[in-house]
């Protein structure tokens, strides 16, 4: 089998023009900088501070507000 030579499309944030080719990075960007609910807002605060005052599990740091 040959590898696909098709490139991933570039994803662009409609709010701040952040760009990436990785959908997971875009999802985490939206959670961090453009939270849309109470779970994303709580996680966003810790993510922007680098999880300095975080007392929960590292699983939440890695996977986001919906773990």
N, C-alpha and C positions, 0 to 999 in steps of 0.2 A: 504494500500500500504506500502510496505517495502522500507526503504531507501537503496540506492545503496551502496554496500560495496566496490565498485571499487575505487581505489585511483587515484588521478589525476597524470598524468605523470610529471616528473620533467623537466622543461625547462632550457636549458643552453645556455648562450650567447657564440657565437662562437669566439668573439673577446677577451673578458676578463674573461671568465669562471664564470660569475655571474649566480647563479642558483635560481630558484623559481618554485613554483607549480601554480602560478597565472598568467594567460596570460596578464592581465591588468598591473601587475607589470613589466612583461617583456617588454611590449610595452612602458611603461613610462621609463624604464631603457634605452631602445634603443633611445628614444627621447632625454633623458638627456645626456647620455654618448657617443652615436654614432649617432649624427644627420646626416640625409641624404639629407636635402634640406634647403632652406633659412628659412622656418617657424620653423622647428625643431631646427636649429642653434640659432635663436633669442630666442625661448622659453628655450632652453638648458642653455643659459647664465644666465637667471633669475632663473631657477630652481636650478642650482648649487650654486648660491649666496643666496638661500633661499627667493627669491622674495623681497629682501631688497629695491631695487630701482624700483620696479614695480609700475607703475601708472595706469594700466588697471584694469579691473574687476577681482574679485576673482574667477569668473567662469573659466577663462583661467588657473589660478593656479591649480584648481581642475581637469580640464578635458584635459589639454594639448594644443598643438599648433593647433589642428583641431577642435576648438569649433565653 
